[in-house]
Amino acid sequence: MQQKKEIKYTPSAIDDMDEIFSYISHDNVAAGERLLENLDFQIEGLAEFPYIGTVLSEEKYTLVGRGFRFIVVPPYLIFYKIMDDSIIIHRILHGRRDFLRELFDDFQKEK
């Protein structure tokens, strides 16, 4: 059996979680908490099954960078990379946002 991978968050992903909670909890704190719990549950599942996410096409999205995967937790997309013994959560973005631009901007900042 494969060892569980450690989950790590980039500062951008932490900011995304804060923004999501702030936005949802403005109208309904309980709904914001439930959504964060669901996101956490799905992300923790990646520790055991890291390859479950869809690979972001390297041919179509070459500017974003190689190795990005994502899972959908409606209406959010969780973008991550598998790095050795870790899962790096890069961004958690609403599906209606221009998520490719956001990923590209983050990727450019890392260089």
Secondary structure, 3 states (H helix, E strand, C coil): CCCCCEEEECHHHHHHHHHHHHHHHCCCHHHHHHHHHHHHHHHHHHHHCHHHCEECCCCCCCCCCCCCEEEEECCEEEEEEEECCEEEEEEEEECCCCHHHHHHHHHHHHC
